[in-house]
Amino acid sequence: MIRSGICGIVLLIGLLGCDGGKPALDSPSRGSIVIAADESFRPLVTQLTSAYSGIYPDAHFRVIYAPEQEAINLMLKDSARIAFTTRKLSPSEKAVLDKRKIVGSVTKLATDGVALLINKANTDSLVTMSELKGIFTGKLTQWSQLKGGNQSSPITLVFDNNNSSNIDFILHTFGITDVKGLRIFTAKSNREVIDFVRTNPSTLGFIGVNWISDGDEPLTTELSKDLRVVGVSAKENPASRADYFQPFQEDLGMQRYPLRRPVYVLSREAHPGLGGGLVNYVMRDAGSLIIYKLGLWPSVKYNREINLRKQ
């Protein structure tokens, strides 16, 4: 009888420990989740998740890099907990979460920019927004048609993917709905865009700026070799080079670079878990310092305290 009572207690404890067979929930410091991210944010997401796992060894992230729409769909289908994107959910996408009674969240992490790259042999490193619109509407097809153009070859536009945030942002910026007739080449990644432009002087490449803006990363030096970053002006008739800006930190933060865009984290997390822990880390502490190091403009600045002593 005593033995049977002990077995019953052990069984009860086992059932309570298993919480009815449900898997244990992750927490801000431990567990494993899937993250979806547009491929243009690979350097950013890689550094953020690596740094967080370095602080919390029991925190594990599996990151799926995909075109932005696919990344959002993964989050909506519960195949990913959070998604790094350049836009908020559309009303129809938000309705998917509402239908499941999930209160999603959106957090703006930083200001990013789409960088325009040309081959080093191409000295025409300045372009206006008006000229870019002319290129995407098919009115300007040759480098010689641009101010200062030094080539007679046709302009070939290079993006990472047909459904990436880079091409979606550019087309939306200029109100383009039909790309038929344009010379557009799509590579498989932002890095392949860089490699393609490096070997093809007549190309104009579009990438996420965090691929080439980390001055402390050896890969940045390697990727930037034999390339020029194009300066872009919002003015119709710029008076000087001072009217052109590149997609680097200060010009992103001061909103001078015309092709800037936000970086969001979309979340479907329904409890205080690992996804929220990562977002909180990015929005405070050293997370914003990593964003700053990557050349983007963090939404929350990293506060540095300096104590001065009088000698």
PyMOL commands that set and color helices and strands:
alter all, ss='L'
color gray80, all
select helices_A, chain A and resi 2-21+39-55+68-76+91-99+129-136+143-145+165-173+190-199+209-211+218-224+241-243+249-253+274-283+287-293
alter helices_A, ss='H'
color red, helices_A
select strands_A, chain A and resi 31-38+59-66+82-85+105-119+126-128+156-159+184-186+203-208+227-229+231-233+260-267+297-298
alter strands_A, ss='S'
color yellow, strands_A
deselect
rebuild
show_as cartoon
